[in-house]
Amino acid sequence: MNILLTGGTGFIGSHLLRALLKKNYSVTLLKRSISDTWRITDCLNSIVNIDIDAVPSISSIFSNNHFEMVIHLAGAYIKHHTSEQDIDKLNESNLTFPSELLECAVKNGVQYVINTGTFFEYAPSNDKISETSTIKPYNYYAATKVAFEKILKDYSIRHDLKAITLKLFSPYGEKDTKKVIPLIINSLLHNIRLDLKENNQKLSFTYIEDIVAAYLKAITFLQSNSYQQYETFNIGSSKSYSVQEIAESLIDISNKKNSSVHWPIKSIKNDKHISVMCDSTKAQNILHWKAEVDIREGLKRTFESYK
């Protein structure tokens, strides 16, 4: 099968790219010319590269290639937008570009689309978060992800396109760079003081190997004769952990007696505690997927890769 992949130079996309190549899929990577390919240097000779800013239009990409599937991981993330330029960037990357890509895919006979969503689309809850939980985007970024998913669902229904969205819960692992786990590991390896903020929230940290397995299961599911309509699936561990618990595990794994990682003493007051916990029952029942790598093993593998 010939797959068009966006976001393949990023953390999740680079791991997925390797998995697709191991499965002998033909992969065309759609990226920007300025994208840093350090994560996939060893894969570049095995794929077709297309720089989106070097082609006359998105439609021209499809005129010269026959893609059966589009896997969309690319996107812009800004936690808290502060300007009109931020809004323009989020709209262009997370709405305009994927919508144009989707239009061209439909016009050129693409049969399957896998879209990537986020748990930030859901309202915070102390209950497990399922696909029927309340949608209340955390920020403008999450709002754009919700908006595109509605567009994708509409295209799926009107054009008989087999499409799904995988909503990911706190991915972590090797080759990640900007989240809290890499910050903690960097602090421990280089003895750089890191002061963590007080945060009672727990998250469903999910190891990258399990995240990639969900995409592979999704490919199999989309190609099955039983698939009839648009679906969304929560992809995440059924257990949740605080950043402090993650830090304590990494300190233990590192064998550091005097840790450079510090967190504030918790307030005596009974602060509001929110635990973001993924309910992946639907993915287990339909995709036959569940998170297999426990947090200790995943953190150990991640730490060793950085070391």
TORLOTOR-780356 format. One record per residue (C-alpha): residue number from 1; chain; x, z negated, y; residue in three letters. Coordinates in nm, 2 decimals, decimal comma. Each point is the difference from the previous one (the first is absolute). Layout:
<vonus>
 seq mol      X      Z      Y type
 NUM   A      X      Z      Y  ALA
...
</vonus>
This chain:
<vonus>
 seq mol      X      Z      Y type
   1   A   0,00   0,00   0,00  MET
   2   A   0,12   0,09   0,35  ASN
   3   A  -0,03  -0,30   0,24  ILE
   4   A   0,03  -0,01   0,38  LEU
   5   A   0,13  -0,35   0,10  LEU
   6   A   0,01  -0,15   0,34  THR
   7   A   0,19  -0,31   0,08  GLY
   8   A   0,25   0,06  -0,27  GLY
   9   A   0,30  -0,13   0,20  THR
  10   A  -0,16  -0,34   0,05  GLY
  11   A   0,02  -0,31  -0,21  PHE
  12   A  -0,30   0,06  -0,22  ILE
  13   A   0,02   0,38   0,01  GLY
  14   A   0,37   0,01  -0,12  SER
  15   A  -0,08  -0,21  -0,31  HIS
  16   A  -0,31   0,22  -0,07  LEU
  17   A   0,21   0,32   0,04  LEU
  18   A   0,24  -0,11  -0,27  ARG
  19   A  -0,29  -0,09  -0,23  ALA
  20   A  -0,16   0,34   0,05  LEU
  21   A   0,32   0,18  -0,07  LEU
  22   A   0,05  -0,20  -0,32  LYS
  23   A  -0,35   0,12  -0,10  LYS
  24   A   0,12   0,35   0,06  ASN
  25   A  -0,24   0,07   0,28  TYR
  26   A   0,10   0,27   0,25  SER
  27   A   0,02  -0,18   0,34  VAL
  28   A   0,01   0,15   0,35  THR
  29   A   0,09  -0,26   0,26  LEU
  30   A  -0,16   0,03   0,35  LEU
  31   A   0,20  -0,19   0,25  LYS
  32   A   0,14   0,01   0,36  ARG
  33   A   0,34   0,15   0,06  SER
  34   A   0,12  -0,33   0,15  ILE
  35   A  -0,11  -0,20  -0,31  SER
  36   A   0,28  -0,20  -0,16  ASP
  37   A   0,03   0,10  -0,36  THR
  38   A   0,24  -0,28  -0,11  TRP
  39   A  -0,24  -0,13  -0,26  ARG
  40   A  -0,04   0,33  -0,17  ILE
  41   A   0,35   0,17   0,03  THR
  42   A   0,03   0,03  -0,37  ASP
  43   A  -0,34   0,18  -0,03  CYS
  44   A   0,04   0,26   0,27  LEU
  45   A   0,13   0,27  -0,23  ASN
  46   A  -0,30  -0,04  -0,23  SER
  47   A  -0,28   0,05   0,26  ILE
  48   A  -0,11   0,24   0,26  VAL
  49   A   0,04  -0,13   0,36  ASN
  50   A  -0,22   0,11   0,29  ILE
  51   A   0,05  -0,13   0,35  ASP
  52   A  -0,34  -0,01   0,16  ILE
  53   A   0,15   0,04   0,35  ASP
  54   A   0,18   0,32  -0,11  ALA
  55   A  -0,31   0,20  -0,12  VAL
  56   A  -0,24   0,18   0,23  PRO
  57   A  -0,31  -0,19  -0,14  SER
  58   A  -0,11  -0,21  -0,29  ILE
  59   A  -0,20   0,29  -0,14  SER
  60   A   0,33   0,20  -0,04  SER
  61   A   0,12  -0,26  -0,25  ILE
  62   A  -0,29   0,07  -0,23  PHE
  63   A   0,01   0,38   0,04  SER
  64   A   0,34   0,01  -0,17  ASN
  65   A  -0,07  -0,26  -0,27  ASN
  66   A  -0,27  -0,08  -0,25  HIS
  67   A  -0,05  -0,38   0,00  PHE
  68   A  -0,24  -0,16  -0,25  GLU
  69   A   0,03  -0,35   0,15  MET
  70   A   0,09  -0,17   0,33  VAL
  71   A   0,13  -0,36  -0,01  ILE
  72   A  -0,01  -0,14   0,36  HIS
  73   A   0,22  -0,30   0,08  LEU
  74   A   0,13   0,10   0,35  ALA
  75   A  -0,12  -0,19   0,30  GLY
  76   A   0,10  -0,19   0,32  ALA
  77   A  -0,02  -0,37   0,01  TYR
  78   A  -0,02  -0,21   0,32  ILE
  79   A  -0,10  -0,36  -0,05  LYS
  80   A  -0,13  -0,05   0,35  HIS
  81   A  -0,03   0,31   0,22  HIS
  82   A   0,09  -0,06   0,37  THR
  83   A  -0,05   0,34   0,16  SER
  84   A  -0,18   0,33   0,00  GLU
  85   A   0,31   0,16  -0,16  GLN
  86   A  -0,04  -0,24  -0,29  ASP
  87   A  -0,37   0,11  -0,04  ILE
  88   A   0,10   0,36   0,01  ASP
  89   A   0,27  -0,05  -0,26  LYS
  90   A  -0,24  -0,19  -0,24  LEU
  91   A  -0,27   0,26   0,05  ASN
  92   A   0,23   0,29  -0,06  GLU
  93   A   0,17  -0,14  -0,30  SER
  94   A  -0,29  -0,17  -0,17  ASN
  95   A  -0,30   0,21   0,09  LEU
  96   A   0,09   0,35   0,14  THR
  97   A   0,28   0,09  -0,23  PHE
  98   A  -0,17  -0,11  -0,33  PRO
  99   A  -0,33   0,15   0,11  SER
 100   A   0,17   0,34   0,06  GLU
 101   A   0,18  -0,03  -0,32  LEU
 102   A  -0,32  -0,07  -0,18  LEU
 103   A  -0,17   0,30   0,16  GLU
 104   A   0,28   0,23  -0,11  CYS
 105   A   0,00  -0,15  -0,35  ALA
 106   A  -0,37   0,07  -0,05  VAL
 107   A   0,03   0,35   0,13  LYS
 108   A   0,29   0,07  -0,24  ASN
 109   A  -0,16  -0,13  -0,32  GLY
 110   A   0,17  -0,34  -0,03  VAL
 111   A  -0,19  -0,19  -0,27  GLN
 112   A   0,11  -0,35   0,05  TYR
 113   A   0,10  -0,24   0,28  VAL
 114   A   0,14  -0,35  -0,02  ILE
 115   A  -0,01  -0,19   0,33  ASN
 116   A   0,17  -0,32   0,08  THR
 117   A  -0,18  -0,29   0,17  GLY
 118   A   0,08  -0,36   0,07  THR
 119   A  -0,15  -0,35  -0,05  PHE
 120   A   0,02  -0,04   0,38  PHE
 121   A  -0,33   0,20   0,01  GLU
 122   A  -0,19  -0,30  -0,15  TYR
 123   A  -0,12  -0,31   0,18  ALA
 124   A   0,21  -0,31  -0,08  PRO
 125   A  -0,16  -0,21  -0,27  SER
 126   A   0,07  -0,30  -0,22  ASN
 127   A  -0,18   0,18  -0,28  ASP
 128   A   0,16   0,28  -0,20  LYS
 129   A  -0,02   0,33   0,18  ILE
 130   A  -0,18   0,27  -0,19  SER
 131   A  -0,09   0,36   0,10  GLU
 132   A  -0,34  -0,13   0,11  THR
 133   A   0,14  -0,26   0,24  SER
 134   A  -0,06   0,02   0,37  THR
 135   A   0,19   0,27   0,19  ILE
 136   A   0,14  -0,15   0,32  LYS
 137   A   0,33   0,17   0,10  PRO
 138   A   0,28  -0,24   0,09  TYR
 139   A   0,14   0,23   0,27  ASN
 140   A  -0,03   0,35   0,14  TYR
 141   A   0,23   0,13  -0,28  TYR
 142   A  -0,24  -0,13  -0,26  ALA
 143   A  -0,29   0,15   0,20  ALA
 144   A   0,15   0,35  -0,02  THR
 145   A   0,05  -0,05  -0,38  LYS
 146   A  -0,38  -0,08  -0,03  VAL
 147   A  -0,09   0,30   0,21  ALA
 148   A   0,20   0,24  -0,20  PHE
 149   A  -0,14  -0,13  -0,32  GLU
 150   A  -0,35   0,07   0,12  LYS
 151   A   0,11   0,36   0,08  ILE
 152   A   0,15   0,03  -0,35  LEU
 153   A  -0,31  -0,12  -0,16  LYS
 154   A  -0,21   0,25   0,19  ASP
 155   A   0,23   0,28  -0,10  TYR
 156   A  -0,01  -0,11  -0,36  SER
 157   A  -0,38   0,01  -0,01  ILE
 158   A  -0,05   0,32   0,19  ARG
 159   A   0,28   0,20  -0,16  HIS
 160   A   0,00  -0,13  -0,36  ASP
 161   A   0,34  -0,14   0,05  LEU
 162   A   0,12  -0,27  -0,24  LYS
 163   A   0,15  -0,27   0,22  ALA
 164   A   0,08  -0,37   0,00  ILE
 165   A   0,15  -0,26   0,23  THR
 166   A   0,24  -0,27  -0,13  LEU
 167   A  -0,01  -0,30   0,23  LYS
 168   A   0,33  -0,17  -0,05  LEU
 169   A   0,06  -0,38   0,03  PHE
 170   A   0,34  -0,11   0,14  SER
 171   A   0,25   0,23  -0,19  PRO
 172   A   0,36  -0,12  -0,03  TYR
 173   A   0,31   0,10  -0,19  GLY
 174   A   0,32   0,19   0,01  GLU
 175   A   0,07   0,23   0,30  LYS
 176   A  -0,24  -0,18   0,23  ASP
 177   A   0,15  -0,08   0,33  THR
 178   A  -0,22  -0,15   0,27  LYS
 179   A  -0,23  -0,26  -0,16  LYS
 180   A   0,05  -0,37  -0,05  VAL
 181   A   0,15   0,01  -0,35  ILE
 182   A   0,29   0,23   0,10  PRO
 183   A   0,05  -0,23   0,31  LEU
 184   A   0,03  -0,31  -0,23  ILE
 185   A   0,23   0,17  -0,24  ILE
 186   A   0,23   0,13   0,28  ASN
 187   A   0,01  -0,36   0,14  SER
 188   A   0,10  -0,14  -0,33  LEU
 189   A   0,26   0,26  -0,08  LEU
 190   A   0,17   0,00   0,34  HIS
 191   A  -0,06  -0,37   0,09  ASN
 192   A  -0,19   0,10   0,31  ILE
 193   A  -0,25  -0,26   0,13  ARG
 194   A  -0,36   0,10  -0,04  LEU
 195   A  -0,28  -0,21   0,15  ASP
 196   A  -0,33   0,08  -0,16  LEU
 197   A  -0,32  -0,06   0,20  LYS
 198   A  -0,25  -0,25  -0,12  GLU
 199   A  -0,26   0,21  -0,19  ASN
 200   A  -0,25  -0,14  -0,25  ASN
 201   A  -0,11   0,34  -0,11  GLN
 202   A   0,06   0,11  -0,36  LYS
 203   A   0,03   0,36  -0,10  LEU
 204   A  -0,02   0,20  -0,33  SER
 205   A   0,36   0,12  -0,01  PHE
 206   A   0,01   0,29  -0,24  THR
 207   A   0,32   0,14  -0,15  TYR
 208   A   0,08   0,36   0,07  ILE
 209   A   0,02   0,09  -0,37  GLU
 210   A  -0,36  -0,10  -0,04  ASP
 211   A  -0,10   0,19   0,32  ILE
 212   A   0,15   0,32  -0,13  VAL
 213   A  -0,17  -0,05  -0,34  ALA
 214   A  -0,33  -0,01   0,18  ALA
 215   A   0,06   0,35   0,15  TYR
 216   A   0,09   0,14  -0,34  LEU
 217   A  -0,32  -0,15  -0,15  LYS
 218   A  -0,19   0,15   0,29  ALA
 219   A   0,14   0,35  -0,08  ILE
 220   A  -0,12  -0,03  -0,36  THR
 221   A  -0,34  -0,13   0,11  PHE
 222   A  -0,05   0,28   0,25  LEU
 223   A   0,07   0,26  -0,27  GLN
 224   A  -0,24  -0,15  -0,25  SER
 225   A  -0,34   0,16  -0,06  ASN
 226   A  -0,18  -0,33   0,06  SER
 227   A   0,09  -0,01   0,37  TYR
 228   A  -0,30   0,09   0,21  GLN
 229   A   0,01  -0,15   0,36  GLN
 230   A   0,22  -0,14   0,27  TYR
 231   A   0,14  -0,35  -0,09  GLU
 232   A   0,22  -0,27   0,16  THR
 233   A   0,21  -0,24  -0,19  PHE
 234   A   0,17  -0,32   0,10  ASN
 235   A   0,36  -0,01  -0,13  ILE
 236   A   0,16  -0,34   0,00  GLY
 237   A   0,10  -0,31  -0,19  SER
 238   A  -0,27  -0,24  -0,09  SER
 239   A   0,21  -0,29   0,13  LYS
 240   A   0,10  -0,08   0,35  SER
 241   A   0,30  -0,18   0,16  TYR
 242   A   0,10  -0,13   0,34  SER
 243   A   0,31   0,12   0,17  VAL
 244   A   0,15  -0,35  -0,05  GLN
 245   A  -0,06   0,02  -0,38  GLU
 246   A   0,17   0,35   0,00  ILE
 247   A   0,29  -0,14   0,20  ALA
 248   A   0,04  -0,30  -0,24  GLU
 249   A   0,00   0,23  -0,30  SER
 250   A   0,27   0,22   0,16  LEU
 251   A   0,21  -0,30   0,10  ILE
 252   A  -0,01  -0,11  -0,36  ASP
 253   A   0,08   0,35  -0,13  ILE
 254   A   0,30   0,02   0,24  SER
 255   A   0,14  -0,33  -0,11  ASN
 256   A   0,06  -0,09   0,36  LYS
 257   A   0,04  -0,38   0,04  LYS
 258   A  -0,01   0,01   0,37  ASN
 259   A  -0,26   0,25   0,10  SER
 260   A   0,01   0,20   0,32  SER
 261   A  -0,38   0,04  -0,01  VAL
 262   A  -0,20  -0,26   0,18  HIS
 263   A  -0,37  -0,06   0,06  TRP
 264   A  -0,18  -0,25   0,22  PRO
 265   A  -0,14  -0,32  -0,12  ILE
 266   A  -0,37   0,05  -0,06  LYS
 267   A  -0,24  -0,15   0,24  SER
 268   A  -0,18  -0,32  -0,10  ILE
 269   A  -0,32   0,16   0,10  LYS
 270   A  -0,20   0,18  -0,27  ASN
 271   A   0,07   0,35   0,13  ASP
 272   A  -0,23   0,28  -0,11  LYS
 273   A   0,14   0,15  -0,32  HIS
 274   A  -0,07   0,36  -0,09  ILE
 275   A   0,10   0,15  -0,33  SER
 276   A   0,00   0,38  -0,03  VAL
 277   A  -0,05   0,05  -0,37  MET
 278   A  -0,06   0,33  -0,16  CYS
 279   A  -0,29   0,06  -0,24  ASP
 280   A   0,12   0,30  -0,20  SER
 281   A  -0,27  -0,02  -0,27  THR
 282   A  -0,12   0,35   0,09  LYS
 283   A   0,34   0,15  -0,04  ALA
 284   A   0,04  -0,18  -0,33  GLN
 285   A  -0,33   0,12  -0,14  ASN
 286   A   0,02   0,36   0,12  ILE
 287   A   0,37   0,09   0,06  LEU
 288   A   0,12  -0,23  -0,28  HIS
 289   A   0,25  -0,15   0,25  TRP
 290   A   0,10  -0,35   0,08  LYS
 291   A   0,31  -0,16   0,15  ALA
 292   A   0,24  -0,08  -0,29  GLU
 293   A   0,32  -0,13   0,18  VAL
 294   A  -0,03  -0,37   0,09  ASP
 295   A   0,13  -0,11   0,34  ILE
 296   A   0,31  -0,17  -0,13  ARG
 297   A   0,12   0,30  -0,19  GLU
 298   A  -0,08   0,24   0,29  GLY
 299   A   0,18  -0,21   0,25  LEU
 300   A   0,30  -0,03  -0,23  LYS
 301   A   0,03   0,38  -0,04  ARG
 302   A  -0,04   0,04   0,37  THR
 303   A   0,27  -0,25   0,08  PHE
 304   A   0,24   0,15  -0,25  GLU
 305   A  -0,04   0,34   0,15  SER
 306   A   0,08  -0,12   0,35  TYR
 307   A   0,30  -0,20  -0,13  LYS
</vonus>
